[in-house]
Amino acid sequence: MRLTTFTDYGLRMLMRMASAPGRAFSTAELAEEFGLSRNHLAKIMQHLARAGLIVTRRGGGGGAALARPANEIMLGAVIRLLEEGQPLVECLGTGGGACVLDGRCRLKARLRAAEAAFLAHLDRSTLADIALDPSPQF
């Protein structure tokens, strides 16, 4: 299974925020740290904020911070949120795509089960479990 870069960077941002609970991180600061465009990072932040995982404040001293403790944020839920609308394969998406094997394919059920097992495993871990260790540079 391969996660989108949107999810990858979303997880990195959350891991970074979990390393310093209560601290606000600016878009510019995180973009520089991850070598990512501020515009792309802002889209991810907006998505996380709409879902209630982070809170954002504008102006001096503003930025983004976790909306609740990292030990209350389950990784499976984060992955589901960030990967929403990104099926593992086309036939698992809404409408089933344009697969010509539909009705006789025996792979689809196995892929769906594997994806469910992957997410179930992540449902047993929290953001606190993967928070970055604070280091002097932070």
DSSP file (Angstrom, degrees, kcal/mol; ACC not computed):
  #  RESIDUE AA STRUCTURE BP1 BP2  ACC     N-H-->O    O-->H-N    N-H-->O    O-->H-N    TCO  KAPPA ALPHA  PHI   PSI    X-CA   Y-CA   Z-CA
    1    1 A M              0   0    0      0, 0.0     2,-0.5     0, 0.0    87,-0.0   0.000 360.0 360.0 360.0 138.7    0.0    0.0    0.0
    2    2 A R        -     0   0    0     86,-0.1     2,-0.2     0, 0.0     0, 0.0  -0.981 360.0-145.6-123.1 127.5    1.3    3.4   -0.8
    3    3 A L        -     0   0    0     -2,-0.5    80,-0.0     1,-0.1    76,-0.0  -0.566  27.0-104.7 -86.8 153.9    0.0    6.6    0.9
    4    4 A T     >  -     0   0    0     -2,-0.2     4,-2.4     1,-0.1     3,-0.1  -0.314  26.5-115.0 -70.4 160.0   -0.4    9.9   -1.0
    5    5 A T  H  > S+     0   0    0      1,-0.2     4,-2.8     2,-0.2     5,-0.3   0.818 117.7  63.2 -64.5 -29.3    2.2   12.6   -0.4
    6    6 A F  H  > S+     0   0    0      2,-0.2     4,-1.8     1,-0.2    -1,-0.2   0.935 108.5  40.2 -58.0 -47.0   -0.7   14.6    1.1
    7    7 A T  H  > S+     0   0    0      2,-0.2     4,-2.8     1,-0.2     5,-0.2   0.905 112.8  55.6 -69.1 -43.0   -1.1   12.0    3.8
    8    8 A D  H  X S+     0   0    0     -4,-2.4     4,-2.1     1,-0.2    -2,-0.2   0.945 113.6  39.6 -55.1 -52.3    2.7   11.6    4.2
    9    9 A Y  H  X S+     0   0    0     -4,-2.8     4,-2.6     2,-0.2    -1,-0.2   0.836 112.3  57.1 -71.3 -31.6    3.2   15.3    4.9
   10   10 A G  H  X S+     0   0    0     -4,-1.8     4,-2.2    -5,-0.3    -1,-0.2   0.925 109.4  45.8 -61.6 -43.6    0.0   15.5    7.0
   11   11 A L  H  X S+     0   0    0     -4,-2.8     4,-2.8     2,-0.2    -2,-0.2   0.907 111.5  51.9 -64.8 -42.2    1.4   12.7    9.3
   12   12 A R  H  X S+     0   0    0     -4,-2.1     4,-2.3    -5,-0.2    -2,-0.2   0.917 109.9  49.6 -60.9 -42.8    4.8   14.5    9.4
   13   13 A M  H  X S+     0   0    0     -4,-2.6     4,-2.6     1,-0.2    -1,-0.2   0.934 112.8  46.4 -61.4 -46.1    3.1   17.7   10.5
   14   14 A L  H  X S+     0   0    0     -4,-2.2     4,-2.4     1,-0.2    -2,-0.2   0.896 111.1  52.0 -64.6 -40.0    1.1   16.0   13.2
   15   15 A M  H  X S+     0   0    0     -4,-2.8   117,-1.4     2,-0.2     4,-0.8   0.897 111.5  48.0 -61.1 -40.5    4.2   14.1   14.4
   16   16 A R  H >< S+     0   0    0     -4,-2.3     3,-0.7    -5,-0.2     4,-0.4   0.921 112.0  48.2 -66.4 -44.8    6.1   17.4   14.6
   17   17 A M  H >< S+     0   0    0     -4,-2.6     3,-1.3     1,-0.2     6,-0.3   0.865 107.1  56.8 -64.8 -35.4    3.2   19.1   16.5
   18   18 A A  H 3< S+     0   0    0     -4,-2.4    -1,-0.2     1,-0.3    -2,-0.2   0.720  96.2  65.7 -68.0 -20.4    3.0   16.2   18.9
   19   19 A S  T << S+     0   0    0     -4,-0.8    -1,-0.3    -3,-0.7    -2,-0.2   0.683 114.5  28.5 -74.6 -16.9    6.7   16.7   19.8
   20   20 A A  S X  S-     0   0    0     -3,-1.3     3,-2.1    -4,-0.4    -1,-0.3  -0.543  85.0-158.9-142.8  71.1    5.8   20.1   21.3
   21   21 A P  T 3  S+     0   0    0      0, 0.0     3,-0.1     0, 0.0    -3,-0.1  -0.201  78.1  18.9 -55.5 138.9    2.2   20.1   22.6
   22   22 A G  T 3  S+     0   0    0      1,-0.3     2,-0.3    44,-0.1    -4,-0.1   0.244  96.5 117.3  86.1 -14.6    0.7   23.5   23.0
   23   23 A R    <   -     0   0    0     -3,-2.1     2,-0.4    -6,-0.3    -1,-0.3  -0.684  61.0-133.7 -87.5 139.1    3.2   25.2   20.8
   24   24 A A        -     0   0    0     -2,-0.3     2,-0.5    37,-0.1    41,-0.2  -0.780  15.7-155.8 -93.1 136.3    2.0   26.8   17.6
   25   25 A F  B     -A   64   0A   0     39,-2.8    39,-2.5    -2,-0.4     2,-0.1  -0.934  12.1-134.3-111.8 130.2    3.9   26.1   14.3
   26   26 A S     >  -     0   0    0     -2,-0.5     4,-2.3    37,-0.2     5,-0.2  -0.464  18.5-121.3 -79.7 155.7    3.7   28.5   11.5
   27   27 A T  H  > S+     0   0    0      1,-0.2     4,-2.7     2,-0.2     5,-0.2   0.910 114.8  52.5 -59.5 -42.4    3.2   27.3    7.9
   28   28 A A  H  > S+     0   0    0      1,-0.2     4,-2.3     2,-0.2    -1,-0.2   0.910 108.4  50.3 -61.8 -43.4    6.5   28.9    6.9
   29   29 A E  H  > S+     0   0    0      1,-0.2     4,-2.2     2,-0.2    -1,-0.2   0.930 114.9  41.9 -61.9 -47.4    8.4   27.1    9.7
   30   30 A L  H  X S+     0   0    0     -4,-2.3     4,-2.4     2,-0.2    -1,-0.2   0.886 112.1  54.9 -69.5 -38.0    7.0   23.7    8.8
   31   31 A A  H  X>S+     0   0    0     -4,-2.7     5,-2.3    -5,-0.2     4,-1.0   0.914 111.5  44.8 -60.9 -42.2    7.3   24.3    5.1
   32   32 A E  H  <5S+     0   0    0     -4,-2.3     3,-0.4    -5,-0.2    -2,-0.2   0.923 112.2  51.7 -67.1 -43.8   11.0   25.1    5.5
   33   33 A E  H  <5S+     0   0    0     -4,-2.2    -2,-0.2     1,-0.2    -1,-0.2   0.876 119.6  35.0 -60.7 -38.7   11.6   22.1    7.9
   34   34 A F  H  <5S-     0   0    0     -4,-2.4    -1,-0.2    -5,-0.1    -2,-0.2   0.473 106.0-121.5 -96.8  -3.2   10.0   19.6    5.4
   35   35 A G  T  <5 +     0   0    0     -4,-1.0     2,-0.3    -3,-0.4    -3,-0.2   0.910  67.9 134.5  64.8  41.7   11.2   21.3    2.2
   36   36 A L      < -     0   0    0     -5,-2.3    -1,-0.2    -6,-0.2    -2,-0.1  -0.865  63.4 -95.8-124.0 153.2    7.7   21.7    1.0
   37   37 A S     >  -     0   0    0     -2,-0.3     4,-2.3     1,-0.1     5,-0.2  -0.427  27.5-130.9 -68.6 143.7    5.8   24.6   -0.6
   38   38 A R  H  > S+     0   0    0      1,-0.2     4,-2.6     2,-0.2     5,-0.2   0.859 107.4  57.8 -61.4 -35.4    3.9   26.8    1.9
   39   39 A N  H  > S+     0   0    0      2,-0.2     4,-1.6     1,-0.2    -1,-0.2   0.932 108.3  43.8 -63.0 -46.5    0.8   26.5   -0.4
   40   40 A H  H  > S+     0   0    0      1,-0.2     4,-1.7     2,-0.2    -1,-0.2   0.921 114.6  50.0 -64.3 -43.7    0.8   22.7   -0.3
   41   41 A L  H  X S+     0   0    0     -4,-2.3     4,-2.6     1,-0.2    -2,-0.2   0.884 106.6  55.4 -63.5 -38.4    1.3   22.7    3.4
   42   42 A A  H  X S+     0   0    0     -4,-2.6     4,-2.5     1,-0.2    -1,-0.2   0.876 105.1  53.2 -62.7 -38.0   -1.5   25.2    3.9
   43   43 A K  H  X S+     0   0    0     -4,-1.6     4,-1.9     2,-0.2    -1,-0.2   0.909 110.3  47.0 -63.1 -41.9   -3.9   22.9    2.1
   44   44 A I  H  X S+     0   0    0     -4,-1.7     4,-2.4     2,-0.2    -2,-0.2   0.925 111.7  51.1 -65.7 -43.9   -3.0   20.1    4.4
   45   45 A M  H  X S+     0   0    0     -4,-2.6     4,-2.6     1,-0.2    -2,-0.2   0.907 108.6  51.5 -59.7 -43.0   -3.4   22.3    7.5
   46   46 A Q  H  X S+     0   0    0     -4,-2.5     4,-2.7     1,-0.2    -1,-0.2   0.908 110.0  49.6 -61.0 -41.9   -6.8   23.4    6.3
   47   47 A H  H  X S+     0   0    0     -4,-1.9     4,-1.4     2,-0.2    -2,-0.2   0.923 113.0  46.1 -63.0 -45.5   -7.9   19.8    5.9
   48   48 A L  H  <>S+     0   0    0     -4,-2.4     5,-2.4     1,-0.2     6,-0.9   0.864 113.3  50.1 -66.0 -36.7   -6.6   18.9    9.4
   49   49 A A  H ><5S+     0   0    0     -4,-2.6     3,-1.5    -5,-0.2    -2,-0.2   0.919 107.5  52.6 -68.8 -43.9   -8.2   22.0   10.9
   50   50 A R  H 3<5S+     0   0    0     -4,-2.7    -1,-0.2     1,-0.3    -2,-0.2   0.840 109.0  51.6 -59.5 -32.3  -11.6   21.3    9.3
   51   51 A A  T 3<5S-     0   0    0     -4,-1.4    -1,-0.3    -5,-0.2    -2,-0.2   0.528 116.8-116.5 -82.7  -6.1  -11.5   17.8   10.7
   52   52 A G  T < 5S+     0   0    0     -3,-1.5    -3,-0.2    -4,-0.3    -2,-0.1   0.652  83.5 116.9  81.7  15.5  -10.8   19.2   14.2
   53   53 A L  S   <S+     0   0    0     -5,-2.4    14,-2.8    -6,-0.2    15,-0.6   0.808  80.0  22.4 -84.1 -30.8   -7.3   17.7   14.6
   54   54 A I  E     -B   66   0A   0     -6,-0.9     2,-0.4    12,-0.3    12,-0.2  -0.909  68.4-141.4-130.1 160.3   -5.5   21.0   14.7
   55   55 A V  E     -B   65   0A   0     10,-2.8    10,-2.2    -2,-0.3     2,-0.4  -0.942  17.7-155.3-117.3 145.6   -6.4   24.5   15.6
   56   56 A T  E     -B   64   0A   0     -2,-0.4     2,-0.4     8,-0.2     8,-0.2  -0.932   7.9-169.3-123.6 146.6   -5.1   27.5   13.8
   57   57 A R  E     -B   63   0A   0      6,-2.4     6,-2.4    -2,-0.4     2,-0.2  -0.997  14.5-140.1-132.8 137.9   -4.6   31.1   14.8
   58   58 A R        +     0   0    0     -2,-0.4     2,-0.0     4,-0.2    -2,-0.0  -0.512  58.3  24.7 -90.6 162.2   -3.7   34.1   12.6
   59   59 A G  S >  S-     0   0    0     -2,-0.2     3,-2.3     2,-0.1    -2,-0.1  -0.225 104.6  -5.3  87.6-172.9   -1.4   36.9   13.4
   60   60 A G  T 3  S+     0   0    0      1,-0.3     3,-0.1    -2,-0.0    -2,-0.0  -0.329 135.9  13.5 -59.6 133.1    1.6   37.3   15.7
   61   61 A G  T 3  S+     0   0    0      1,-0.2    -1,-0.3    -2,-0.1   -37,-0.1   0.525 105.3 126.8  76.1   5.3    2.1   34.2   17.8
   62   62 A G    <   +     0   0    0     -3,-2.3     2,-0.3    -6,-0.0    -4,-0.2  -0.029  17.3 107.8 -82.2-170.2   -0.3   32.4   15.6
   63   63 A G  E     - B   0  57A   0     -6,-2.4    -6,-2.4    -3,-0.1     2,-0.4  -0.928  66.4 -51.7 135.4-159.3    0.2   29.1   13.8
   64   64 A A  E     +AB  25  56A   0    -39,-2.5   -39,-2.8    -2,-0.3     2,-0.3  -0.921  46.7 169.0-121.3 143.5   -1.2   25.6   14.1
   65   65 A A  E     - B   0  55A   0    -10,-2.2   -10,-2.8    -2,-0.4   -41,-0.1  -0.953  45.5 -78.7-144.0 161.6   -1.3   23.3   17.1
   66   66 A L  E     - B   0  54A   0     -2,-0.3   -12,-0.3   -43,-0.3   -44,-0.1  -0.363  31.3-145.9 -61.5 140.8   -2.9   20.0   18.0
   67   67 A A  S    S+     0   0    0    -14,-2.8   -13,-0.2     1,-0.1    -1,-0.1   0.696  80.8   9.9 -82.2 -20.6   -6.6   20.5   19.0
   68   68 A R  S    S-     0   0    0    -15,-0.6    -1,-0.1     1,-0.0     5,-0.1  -0.946 103.6 -62.0-150.2 168.1   -6.4   17.7   21.5
   69   69 A P    >   -     0   0    0      0, 0.0     3,-2.0     0, 0.0     4,-0.2  -0.196  43.8-123.9 -57.8 144.7   -3.8   15.5   23.2
   70   70 A A  G >  S+     0   0    0      1,-0.3     3,-1.3     2,-0.2    58,-1.2   0.781 109.1  64.4 -60.3 -28.8   -1.7   13.3   20.9
   71   71 A N  G 3  S+     0   0    0      1,-0.2    -1,-0.3    56,-0.2     3,-0.0   0.536  99.7  54.3 -75.9  -3.3   -2.7   10.2   22.8
   72   72 A E  G <  S+     0   0    0     -3,-2.0     2,-0.7     1,-0.1    -1,-0.2   0.401  89.3  87.6-103.5  -0.9   -6.3   10.8   21.8
   73   73 A I    <   -     0   0    0     -3,-1.3    54,-2.4    -4,-0.2     2,-0.3  -0.881  69.0-151.0-105.4 110.2   -5.6   10.9   18.1
   74   74 A M  B  >  -C  126   0B   0     -2,-0.7     4,-1.7    52,-0.2    52,-0.3  -0.613  10.9-139.4 -83.3 135.9   -5.7    7.4   16.5
   75   75 A L  H  > S+     0   0    0     50,-2.4     4,-2.6    47,-0.7    48,-0.2   0.870 101.1  57.8 -63.0 -38.3   -3.5    6.9   13.5
   76   76 A G  H  > S+     0   0    0     46,-1.0     4,-2.5    49,-0.4    -1,-0.2   0.908 106.5  49.3 -59.1 -41.5   -6.1    4.8   11.6
   77   77 A A  H  > S+     0   0    0      2,-0.2     4,-2.2     1,-0.2    -1,-0.2   0.881 110.5  50.7 -65.4 -38.2   -8.5    7.8   11.8
   78   78 A V  H  X S+     0   0    0     -4,-1.7     4,-2.8     2,-0.2     5,-0.2   0.931 111.2  47.7 -64.9 -45.3   -5.9   10.2   10.5
   79   79 A I  H  X S+     0   0    0     -4,-2.6     4,-2.6     1,-0.2    -2,-0.2   0.930 111.3  50.6 -62.3 -45.9   -5.1    7.9    7.6
   80   80 A R  H  < S+     0   0    0     -4,-2.5     4,-0.4    -5,-0.2    -1,-0.2   0.914 113.0  47.3 -57.6 -42.8   -8.8    7.5    6.7
   81   81 A L  H >< S+     0   0    0     -4,-2.2     3,-0.8     1,-0.2    -2,-0.2   0.950 117.1  40.0 -63.5 -51.1   -9.2   11.3    6.8
   82   82 A L  H 3< S+     0   0    0     -4,-2.8    -2,-0.2     1,-0.2    -1,-0.2   0.780 118.7  46.4 -74.9 -26.7   -6.2   12.1    4.7
   83   83 A E  T >< S+     0   0    0     -4,-2.6     3,-2.5    -5,-0.2    -1,-0.2   0.370  79.6 137.9 -94.9   4.4   -6.7    9.3    2.2
   84   84 A E  T <  S+     0   0    0     -3,-0.8    -3,-0.1    -4,-0.4    -4,-0.0  -0.254  75.2  16.4 -53.4 130.2  -10.4    9.9    1.8
   85   85 A G  T 3  S+     0   0    0      1,-0.1    -1,-0.3     0, 0.0    -2,-0.0   0.511 101.7 104.8  82.5   4.7  -11.4    9.6   -1.8
   86   86 A Q    <   -     0   0    0     -3,-2.5    -1,-0.1     7,-0.0   -82,-0.1  -0.758  58.2-162.1-117.4  83.0   -8.1    7.8   -2.7
   87   87 A P        -     0   0    0      0, 0.0     6,-0.1     0, 0.0     3,-0.1  -0.257  28.2-119.7 -66.1 153.2   -9.0    4.1   -3.1
   88   88 A L  S    S+     0   0    0      1,-0.2     2,-0.3     4,-0.1   -86,-0.1   0.910  99.6   2.0 -56.4 -44.9   -6.3    1.5   -2.9
   89   89 A V  S >  S-     0   0    0     19,-0.0     3,-1.9     1,-0.0     4,-0.4  -0.943  87.1-101.3-138.7 160.8   -7.2    0.5   -6.5
   90   90 A E  G >  S+     0   0    0     -2,-0.3     3,-1.8     1,-0.3     6,-0.2   0.844 116.5  58.2 -52.5 -42.4   -9.7    2.0   -8.9
   91   91 A C  G 3  S+     0   0    0      1,-0.3    -1,-0.3     6,-0.1     6,-0.1   0.667  99.9  58.9 -69.3 -14.7  -12.3   -0.7   -8.4
   92   92 A L  G <  S+     0   0    0     -3,-1.9    -1,-0.3     2,-0.1    -2,-0.2   0.507  91.6  93.9 -88.8  -4.8  -12.5    0.0   -4.7
   93   93 A G  S X  S-     0   0    0     -3,-1.8     3,-2.2    -4,-0.4     2,-0.1  -0.231  96.8 -65.4 -80.1 173.3  -13.5    3.6   -5.3
   94   94 A T  G >  S+     0   0    0      1,-0.3     3,-0.5     2,-0.1    -1,-0.2  -0.384 126.5  13.9 -58.2 127.8  -17.0    5.0   -5.5
   95   95 A G  G 3  S-     0   0    0      1,-0.2    -1,-0.3    -2,-0.1    -4,-0.1   0.278 112.3-100.4  86.1 -11.3  -18.7    3.5   -8.5
   96   96 A G  G X   -     0   0    0     -3,-2.2     3,-0.8    -6,-0.2    -1,-0.2   0.478  52.1-115.4  79.4   1.5  -16.1    0.8   -8.9
   97   97 A G  T <   -     0   0    0     -3,-0.5    -6,-0.1     1,-0.2    -7,-0.0  -0.224  50.8 -54.1  67.5-157.9  -14.2    2.4  -11.8
   98   98 A A  T 3  S+     0   0    0      3,-0.0     2,-0.3     2,-0.0    -1,-0.2  -0.197  74.4 154.9-114.6  39.6  -14.0    1.0  -15.2
   99   99 A C    X   -     0   0    0     -3,-0.8     3,-0.7     1,-0.1    -2,-0.0  -0.529  33.3-158.4 -74.2 129.7  -12.7   -2.5  -14.5
  100  100 A V  T 3  S+     0   0    0     -2,-0.3    -1,-0.1     1,-0.2    -2,-0.0   0.550  89.0  64.8 -82.1  -7.9  -13.6   -5.1  -17.1
  101  101 A L  T >>  +     0   0    0      2,-0.1     3,-2.7     3,-0.0     4,-0.9   0.489  69.6 133.8 -91.4  -4.0  -13.1   -7.9  -14.6
  102  102 A D  T <4 S+     0   0    0     -3,-0.7    -6,-0.0     1,-0.3   -11,-0.0  -0.169  70.6  24.2 -51.8 134.0  -16.0   -6.8  -12.3
  103  103 A G  T 34 S+     0   0    0      2,-0.2    -1,-0.3     1,-0.0    -2,-0.1   0.123 127.2  47.5  96.3 -21.0  -18.1   -9.7  -11.4
  104  104 A R  T <4 S+     0   0    0     -3,-2.7     2,-0.4     0, 0.0    -2,-0.2   0.350  80.3 111.3-131.0   3.6  -15.4  -12.3  -11.9
  105  105 A C     <  -     0   0    0     -4,-0.9     4,-0.2     1,-0.1    -2,-0.2  -0.660  38.8-175.5 -83.3 131.9  -12.4  -10.8  -10.0
  106  106 A R  S    S+     0   0    0     -2,-0.4     4,-0.5     2,-0.1    -1,-0.1   0.344  74.9  72.0-104.9   3.7  -11.3  -12.5   -6.9
  107  107 A L  S  > S+     0   0    0      2,-0.1     4,-2.6     1,-0.1     3,-0.3   0.834  81.0  70.0 -84.8 -35.4   -8.7   -9.9   -6.0
  108  108 A K  H  > S+     0   0    0      1,-0.3     4,-2.4     2,-0.2     5,-0.2   0.880  98.7  47.7 -53.8 -47.8  -11.0   -7.1   -4.9
  109  109 A A  H  > S+     0   0    0     -4,-0.2     4,-2.1     1,-0.2    -1,-0.3   0.871 112.5  50.2 -64.1 -36.9  -12.2   -8.8   -1.7
  110  110 A R  H  > S+     0   0    0     -4,-0.5     4,-2.5    -3,-0.3    -2,-0.2   0.895 110.9  48.3 -69.2 -40.0   -8.7   -9.6   -0.7
  111  111 A L  H  X S+     0   0    0     -4,-2.6     4,-2.6     2,-0.2    -2,-0.2   0.910 110.9  50.7 -65.7 -41.4   -7.5   -6.1   -1.3
  112  112 A R  H  X S+     0   0    0     -4,-2.4     4,-2.1    -5,-0.2    -2,-0.2   0.911 112.4  47.3 -62.0 -41.8  -10.4   -4.7    0.7
  113  113 A A  H  X S+     0   0    0     -4,-2.1     4,-2.3     2,-0.2    -2,-0.2   0.895 111.6  50.3 -67.1 -40.1   -9.6   -7.1    3.6
  114  114 A A  H  X S+     0   0    0     -4,-2.5     4,-2.3     2,-0.2    -2,-0.2   0.908 110.9  48.9 -64.9 -41.4   -5.9   -6.2    3.4
  115  115 A E  H  X S+     0   0    0     -4,-2.6     4,-2.4     2,-0.2    -2,-0.2   0.909 111.1  50.3 -63.9 -41.9   -6.8   -2.5    3.6
  116  116 A A  H  X S+     0   0    0     -4,-2.1     4,-2.5     2,-0.2    -2,-0.2   0.895 111.1  48.8 -62.8 -40.7   -9.1   -3.1    6.5
  117  117 A A  H  X S+     0   0    0     -4,-2.3     4,-2.2     2,-0.2    -2,-0.2   0.899 109.8  52.5 -66.1 -40.7   -6.3   -5.0    8.3
  118  118 A F  H  X S+     0   0    0     -4,-2.3     4,-1.8     1,-0.2    -2,-0.2   0.936 114.1  42.1 -58.3 -49.7   -3.8   -2.2    7.6
  119  119 A L  H  X S+     0   0    0     -4,-2.4     4,-1.7     1,-0.2    -2,-0.2   0.871 111.1  55.5 -69.2 -37.3   -6.2    0.4    9.1
  120  120 A A  H  < S+     0   0    0     -4,-2.5     4,-0.4     2,-0.2    -1,-0.2   0.890 106.9  51.5 -62.0 -38.8   -7.2   -1.8   12.0
  121  121 A H  H >< S+     0   0    0     -4,-2.2     3,-1.4     1,-0.2    -1,-0.2   0.927 110.5  47.9 -62.9 -44.2   -3.5   -2.1   12.9
  122  122 A L  H >< S+     0   0    0     -4,-1.8     3,-1.6     1,-0.3   -46,-1.0   0.756  99.1  68.8 -69.4 -23.7   -3.1    1.7   12.8
  123  123 A D  T 3< S+     0   0    0     -4,-1.7    -1,-0.3     1,-0.3    -2,-0.2   0.649  93.1  60.4 -67.2 -13.7   -6.3    2.0   15.0
  124  124 A R  T <  S+     0   0    0     -3,-1.4     2,-0.3    -4,-0.4    -1,-0.3   0.410 100.0  67.3 -92.5   1.7   -4.2    0.5   17.8
  125  125 A S    <   -     0   0    0     -3,-1.6   -50,-2.4    -4,-0.1   -49,-0.4  -0.910  66.6-152.2-123.7 150.5   -1.7    3.3   17.7
  126  126 A T  B >>  -C   74   0B   0     -2,-0.3     3,-0.7   -52,-0.3     4,-0.6  -0.689  34.3-106.1-113.5 169.0   -1.9    7.0   18.6
  127  127 A L  H >> S+     0   0    0    -54,-2.4     3,-1.0   -57,-1.0     4,-0.6   0.842 119.9  63.0 -60.8 -32.9   -0.1   10.1   17.4
  128  128 A A  H >4 S+     0   0    0    -58,-1.2     3,-0.6     1,-0.2    -1,-0.2   0.835  95.2  60.8 -61.2 -31.7    1.7   10.1   20.8
  129  129 A D  H <4 S+     0   0    0     -3,-0.7    -1,-0.2   -59,-0.2    -2,-0.2   0.756 115.6  31.6 -66.7 -24.1    3.2    6.7   19.8
  130  130 A I  H << S+     0   0    0     -3,-1.0    -1,-0.2    -4,-0.6    -2,-0.2   0.286  84.3 136.9-118.8   9.4    4.9    8.3   16.8
  131  131 A A    <<  -     0   0    0     -4,-0.6  -115,-0.2    -3,-0.6  -116,-0.1  -0.267  61.8-106.6 -56.9 141.5    5.6   11.8   18.0
  132  132 A L        -     0   0    0   -117,-1.4    -1,-0.1  -120,-0.1    -2,-0.1  -0.422  34.7-107.9 -67.1 144.3    9.0   13.0   17.1
  133  133 A D        -     0   0    0     -2,-0.1    -1,-0.1     1,-0.1  -114,-0.1  -0.567  38.4-110.5 -70.3 134.6   11.5   13.2   20.0
  134  134 A P        -     0   0    0      0, 0.0    -1,-0.1     0, 0.0  -114,-0.0  -0.417  41.7-174.3 -63.4 140.9   12.2   16.8   20.9
  135  135 A S    >   -     0   0    0     -2,-0.1     3,-1.9    -3,-0.0    -3,-0.0  -0.900  40.3 -99.3-132.8 165.1   15.7   17.9   20.0
  136  136 A P  T 3  S+     0   0    0      0, 0.0    -1,-0.0     0, 0.0     0, 0.0   0.781 118.1  62.1 -56.1 -29.2   17.7   21.1   20.6
  137  137 A Q  T 3         0   0    0      1,-0.3     0, 0.0    -3,-0.0     0, 0.0   0.724 360.0 360.0 -71.9 -19.5   16.9   22.4   17.1
  138  138 A F    <         0   0    0     -3,-1.9    -1,-0.3  -119,-0.0  -119,-0.0   0.462 360.0 360.0 -85.4 360.0   13.2   22.5   17.8
